[in-house]
Amino acid sequence: MGHVWHGEVLRAVCRIANGITVTDEVGGHSSMWFRVEHDGDQVWMPAIRIRPEQVENTTLPGGPG
């Protein structure tokens, strides 16, 4: 498992809106996931770990599902 650090820039490729719901440590939750490029790989990242204004203003295509 890899790590992404605060402030690290990732490039989103696509998103899914109805994935598995995850809850963070303060009780926020989301079922949206983004496929991002990280260290030469494409990995899924839950929207709960992305700034809300970036999640709301996306025009990415839907991912596989």
A tleap script that builds the chain and sets N, CA, C and O, in Angstrom:
source leaprc.protein.ff14SB
mol = sequence {
  NMET GLY HIE VAL TRP HIE GLY GLU VAL LEU
  ARG ALA VAL CYS ARG ILE ALA ASN GLY ILE
  THR VAL THR ASP GLU VAL GLY GLY HIE SER
  SER MET TRP PHE ARG VAL GLU HIE ASP GLY
  ASP GLN VAL TRP MET PRO ALA ILE ARG ILE
  ARG PRO GLU GLN VAL GLU ASN THR THR LEU
  PRO GLY GLY PRO CGLY
}
set mol.1.N position { 0.831 -1.159 0.000 }
set mol.1.CA position { 0.000 0.000 0.000 }
set mol.1.C position { 0.888 1.239 0.000 }
set mol.1.O position { 1.874 1.310 0.733 }
set mol.2.N position { 0.527 2.207 -0.828 }
set mol.2.CA position { 1.306 3.425 -0.909 }
set mol.2.C position { 0.718 4.530 -0.046 }
set mol.2.O position { -0.334 4.365 0.573 }
set mol.3.N position { 1.407 5.642 -0.016 }
set mol.3.CA position { 0.962 6.792 0.757 }
set mol.3.C position { 0.969 8.030 -0.129 }
set mol.3.O position { 1.814 8.174 -1.012 }
set mol.4.N position { 0.027 8.907 0.118 }
set mol.4.CA position { -0.016 10.217 -0.518 }
set mol.4.C position { 0.039 11.231 0.610 }
set mol.4.O position { -0.693 11.123 1.594 }
set mol.5.N position { 0.905 12.209 0.460 }
set mol.5.CA position { 1.099 13.176 1.523 }
set mol.5.C position { 0.352 14.461 1.234 }
set mol.5.O position { 0.149 14.825 0.076 }
set mol.6.N position { -0.061 15.152 2.298 }
set mol.6.CA position { -0.782 16.419 2.190 }
set mol.6.C position { -0.017 17.371 1.277 }
set mol.6.O position { 1.186 17.570 1.444 }
set mol.7.N position { -0.712 17.949 0.324 }
set mol.7.CA position { -0.088 18.892 -0.593 }
set mol.7.C position { 0.455 18.248 -1.862 }
set mol.7.O position { 0.827 18.955 -2.799 }
set mol.8.N position { 0.505 16.940 -1.908 }
set mol.8.CA position { 0.990 16.238 -3.092 }
set mol.8.C position { -0.038 16.400 -4.219 }
set mol.8.O position { -1.240 16.270 -3.988 }
set mol.9.N position { 0.436 16.683 -5.432 }
set mol.9.CA position { -0.450 16.888 -6.571 }
set mol.9.C position { -0.647 15.563 -7.299 }
set mol.9.O position { 0.315 14.887 -7.663 }
set mol.10.N position { -1.918 15.205 -7.503 }
set mol.10.CA position { -2.274 13.982 -8.222 }
set mol.10.C position { -3.115 14.373 -9.430 }
set mol.10.O position { -3.786 15.405 -9.411 }
set mol.11.N position { -3.083 13.558 -10.476 }
set mol.11.CA position { -3.909 13.813 -11.657 }
set mol.11.C position { -5.018 12.781 -11.698 }
set mol.11.O position { -4.757 11.582 -11.791 }
set mol.12.N position { -6.265 13.252 -11.628 }
set mol.12.CA position { -7.412 12.354 -11.677 }
set mol.12.C position { -7.699 11.959 -13.130 }
set mol.12.O position { -7.594 12.780 -14.041 }
set mol.13.N position { -8.061 10.695 -13.326 }
set mol.13.CA position { -8.328 10.153 -14.655 }
set mol.13.C position { -9.836 9.966 -14.869 }
set mol.13.O position { -10.358 10.299 -15.933 }
set mol.14.N position { -10.533 9.436 -13.860 }
set mol.14.CA position { -11.972 9.224 -13.936 }
set mol.14.C position { -12.514 9.093 -12.525 }
set mol.14.O position { -11.760 9.149 -11.554 }
set mol.15.N position { -13.851 8.916 -12.412 }
set mol.15.CA position { -14.460 8.801 -11.082 }
set mol.15.C position { -15.640 7.841 -11.142 }
set mol.15.O position { -16.195 7.586 -12.211 }
set mol.16.N position { -16.013 7.317 -9.994 }
set mol.16.CA position { -17.268 6.581 -9.865 }
set mol.16.C position { -18.025 7.214 -8.697 }
set mol.16.O position { -17.422 7.596 -7.694 }
set mol.17.N position { -19.330 7.321 -8.830 }
set mol.17.CA position { -20.140 8.007 -7.828 }
set mol.17.C position { -20.811 7.058 -6.847 }
set mol.17.O position { -21.303 7.496 -5.807 }
set mol.18.N position { -20.840 5.781 -7.156 }
set mol.18.CA position { -21.593 4.847 -6.308 }
set mol.18.C position { -20.744 3.651 -5.891 }
set mol.18.O position { -21.173 2.501 -5.988 }
set mol.19.N position { -19.547 3.941 -5.432 }
set mol.19.CA position { -18.659 2.875 -4.968 }
set mol.19.C position { -18.945 2.513 -3.524 }
set mol.19.O position { -19.980 2.890 -2.973 }
set mol.20.N position { -18.043 1.797 -2.927 }
set mol.20.CA position { -18.165 1.424 -1.518 }
set mol.20.C position { -18.037 2.681 -0.656 }
set mol.20.O position { -17.107 3.468 -0.833 }
set mol.21.N position { -18.955 2.862 0.261 }
set mol.21.CA position { -18.922 4.023 1.149 }
set mol.21.C position { -17.839 3.844 2.204 }
set mol.21.O position { -17.747 2.799 2.848 }
set mol.22.N position { -17.023 4.875 2.370 }
set mol.22.CA position { -15.992 4.881 3.412 }
set mol.22.C position { -16.256 6.052 4.351 }
set mol.22.O position { -16.800 7.079 3.947 }
set mol.23.N position { -15.863 5.881 5.603 }
set mol.23.CA position { -16.045 6.908 6.625 }
set mol.23.C position { -14.677 7.278 7.180 }
set mol.23.O position { -13.858 6.407 7.476 }
set mol.24.N position { -14.437 8.587 7.319 }
set mol.24.CA position { -13.149 9.017 7.868 }
set mol.24.C position { -13.205 9.095 9.388 }
set mol.24.O position { -14.227 8.785 10.002 }
set mol.25.N position { -12.109 9.509 9.978 }
set mol.25.CA position { -11.970 9.500 11.433 }
set mol.25.C position { -12.853 10.519 12.155 }
set mol.25.O position { -13.028 10.421 13.369 }
set mol.26.N position { -13.412 11.491 11.438 }
set mol.26.CA position { -14.285 12.472 12.080 }
set mol.26.C position { -15.758 12.270 11.712 }
set mol.26.O position { -16.603 13.100 12.047 }
set mol.27.N position { -16.063 11.171 11.024 }
set mol.27.CA position { -17.442 10.827 10.729 }
set mol.27.C position { -17.953 11.220 9.359 }
set mol.27.O position { -19.103 10.931 9.028 }
set mol.28.N position { -17.119 11.878 8.543 }
set mol.28.CA position { -17.532 12.198 7.173 }
set mol.28.C position { -17.531 10.929 6.338 }
set mol.28.O position { -16.741 10.021 6.593 }
set mol.29.N position { -18.405 10.858 5.346 }
set mol.29.CA position { -18.412 9.665 4.508 }
set mol.29.C position { -18.741 10.003 3.067 }
set mol.29.O position { -19.361 11.027 2.777 }
set mol.30.N position { -18.319 9.134 2.177 }
set mol.30.CA position { -18.532 9.323 0.752 }
set mol.30.C position { -18.464 7.973 0.048 }
set mol.30.O position { -17.735 7.070 0.460 }
set mol.31.N position { -19.245 7.861 -1.026 }
set mol.31.CA position { -19.171 6.660 -1.870 }
set mol.31.C position { -18.554 6.987 -3.221 }
set mol.31.O position { -18.524 6.138 -4.112 }
set mol.32.N position { -18.059 8.223 -3.381 }
set mol.32.CA position { -17.405 8.609 -4.631 }
set mol.32.C position { -15.910 8.289 -4.548 }
set mol.32.O position { -15.263 8.524 -3.527 }
set mol.33.N position { -15.383 7.751 -5.641 }
set mol.33.CA position { -13.971 7.403 -5.728 }
set mol.33.C position { -13.380 7.994 -7.009 }
set mol.33.O position { -14.067 8.103 -8.025 }
set mol.34.N position { -12.105 8.374 -6.953 }
set mol.34.CA position { -11.389 8.902 -8.101 }
set mol.34.C position { -10.215 7.985 -8.436 }
set mol.34.O position { -9.495 7.539 -7.542 }
set mol.35.N position { -10.026 7.708 -9.707 }
set mol.35.CA position { -8.828 6.998 -10.143 }
set mol.35.C position { -7.789 8.066 -10.425 }
set mol.35.O position { -8.007 8.955 -11.249 }
set mol.36.N position { -6.661 7.978 -9.741 }
set mol.36.CA position { -5.607 8.982 -9.871 }
set mol.36.C position { -4.289 8.317 -10.266 }
set mol.36.O position { -4.064 7.131 -10.022 }
set mol.37.N position { -3.442 9.115 -10.877 }
set mol.37.CA position { -2.100 8.637 -11.194 }
set mol.37.C position { -1.184 9.001 -10.036 }
set mol.37.O position { -1.154 10.144 -9.583 }
set mol.38.N position { -0.426 7.991 -9.560 }
set mol.38.CA position { 0.480 8.200 -8.433 }
set mol.38.C position { 1.697 7.300 -8.608 }
set mol.38.O position { 1.565 6.080 -8.708 }
set mol.39.N position { 2.866 7.896 -8.644 }
set mol.39.CA position { 4.121 7.147 -8.804 }
set mol.39.C position { 4.089 6.210 -10.011 }
set mol.39.O position { 4.593 5.089 -9.948 }
set mol.40.N position { 3.494 6.678 -11.108 }
set mol.40.CA position { 3.465 5.884 -12.333 }
set mol.40.C position { 2.375 4.839 -12.398 }
set mol.40.O position { 2.241 4.153 -13.411 }
set mol.41.N position { 1.586 4.699 -11.333 }
set mol.41.CA position { 0.486 3.742 -11.298 }
set mol.41.C position { -0.843 4.491 -11.260 }
set mol.41.O position { -0.895 5.673 -10.922 }
set mol.42.N position { -1.912 3.784 -11.612 }
set mol.42.CA position { -3.245 4.335 -11.423 }
set mol.42.C position { -3.881 3.613 -10.238 }
set mol.42.O position { -3.954 2.384 -10.211 }
set mol.43.N position { -4.339 4.394 -9.259 }
set mol.43.CA position { -4.917 3.838 -8.036 }
set mol.43.C position { -6.234 4.552 -7.734 }
set mol.43.O position { -6.461 5.667 -8.203 }
set mol.44.N position { -7.098 3.908 -6.954 }
set mol.44.CA position { -8.371 4.499 -6.545 }
set mol.44.C position { -8.198 5.217 -5.219 }
set mol.44.O position { -7.566 4.703 -4.296 }
set mol.45.N position { -8.775 6.427 -5.136 }
set mol.45.CA position { -8.693 7.245 -3.931 }
set mol.45.C position { -10.106 7.685 -3.556 }
set mol.45.O position { -10.835 8.184 -4.414 }
set mol.46.N position { -10.512 7.512 -2.294 }
set mol.46.CA position { -11.856 7.922 -1.914 }
set mol.46.C position { -11.994 9.450 -1.890 }
set mol.46.O position { -11.072 10.162 -1.494 }
set mol.47.N position { -13.155 9.934 -2.317 }
set mol.47.CA position { -13.397 11.379 -2.367 }
set mol.47.C position { -13.320 12.030 -0.998 }
set mol.47.O position { -13.075 13.233 -0.905 }
set mol.48.N position { -13.522 11.266 0.067 }
set mol.48.CA position { -13.464 11.814 1.419 }
set mol.48.C position { -12.068 12.378 1.716 }
set mol.48.O position { -11.910 13.175 2.641 }
set mol.49.N position { -11.066 11.975 0.946 }
set mol.49.CA position { -9.689 12.457 1.134 }
set mol.49.C position { -9.305 13.561 0.157 }
set mol.49.O position { -8.133 13.923 0.053 }
set mol.50.N position { -10.298 14.100 -0.562 }
set mol.50.CA position { -10.058 15.163 -1.545 }
set mol.50.C position { -10.825 16.398 -1.085 }
set mol.50.O position { -11.926 16.278 -0.548 }
set mol.51.N position { -10.258 17.571 -1.290 }
set mol.51.CA position { -10.932 18.808 -0.876 }
set mol.51.C position { -12.318 18.898 -1.521 }
set mol.51.O position { -12.455 18.642 -2.717 }
set mol.52.N position { -13.344 19.258 -0.749 }
set mol.52.CA position { -14.722 19.286 -1.262 }
set mol.52.C position { -14.898 20.106 -2.540 }
set mol.52.O position { -15.639 19.699 -3.434 }
set mol.53.N position { -14.235 21.245 -2.636 }
set mol.53.CA position { -14.409 22.075 -3.841 }
set mol.53.C position { -13.848 21.390 -5.082 }
set mol.53.O position { -14.307 21.667 -6.190 }
set mol.54.N position { -12.879 20.513 -4.927 }
set mol.54.CA position { -12.350 19.775 -6.069 }
set mol.54.C position { -13.294 18.638 -6.470 }
set mol.54.O position { -13.420 18.320 -7.652 }
set mol.55.N position { -13.945 18.039 -5.496 }
set mol.55.CA position { -14.898 16.964 -5.788 }
set mol.55.C position { -16.112 17.533 -6.509 }
set mol.55.O position { -16.587 16.943 -7.480 }
set mol.56.N position { -16.617 18.669 -6.047 }
set mol.56.CA position { -17.831 19.263 -6.597 }
set mol.56.C position { -17.630 19.824 -7.999 }
set mol.56.O position { -18.586 19.865 -8.774 }
set mol.57.N position { -16.445 20.250 -8.346 }
set mol.57.CA position { -16.199 20.927 -9.617 }
set mol.57.C position { -15.517 20.025 -10.654 }
set mol.57.O position { -14.763 20.511 -11.496 }
set mol.58.N position { -15.778 18.731 -10.594 }
set mol.58.CA position { -15.133 17.840 -11.527 }
set mol.58.C position { -16.014 17.547 -12.739 }
set mol.58.O position { -17.236 17.448 -12.630 }
set mol.59.N position { -15.372 17.411 -13.886 }
set mol.59.CA position { -16.077 17.026 -15.114 }
set mol.59.C position { -15.432 15.776 -15.685 }
set mol.59.O position { -15.406 15.583 -16.900 }
set mol.60.N position { -14.921 14.939 -14.820 }
set mol.60.CA position { -14.246 13.715 -15.259 }
set mol.60.C position { -15.252 12.701 -15.779 }
set mol.60.O position { -16.408 12.695 -15.356 }
set mol.61.N position { -14.816 11.842 -16.696 }
set mol.61.CA position { -15.707 10.776 -17.148 }
set mol.61.C position { -15.901 9.734 -16.037 }
set mol.61.O position { -15.086 9.622 -15.121 }
set mol.62.N position { -16.987 8.984 -16.141 }
set mol.62.CA position { -17.219 7.888 -15.219 }
set mol.62.C position { -16.220 6.779 -15.454 }
set mol.62.O position { -15.798 6.541 -16.586 }
set mol.63.N position { -15.847 6.109 -14.402 }
set mol.63.CA position { -14.899 4.990 -14.499 }
set mol.63.C position { -15.623 3.676 -14.700 }
set mol.63.O position { -16.848 3.648 -14.824 }
set mol.64.N position { -14.877 2.593 -14.732 }
set mol.64.CA position { -15.485 1.282 -14.902 }
set mol.64.C position { -16.377 0.962 -13.703 }
set mol.64.O position { -16.103 1.393 -12.583 }
set mol.65.N position { -17.396 0.237 -13.938 }
set mol.65.CA position { -18.246 -0.092 -12.812 }
set mol.65.C position { -19.400 -0.827 -13.291 }
set mol.65.O position { -20.261 -1.210 -12.499 }
savepdb mol mol.pdb
quit
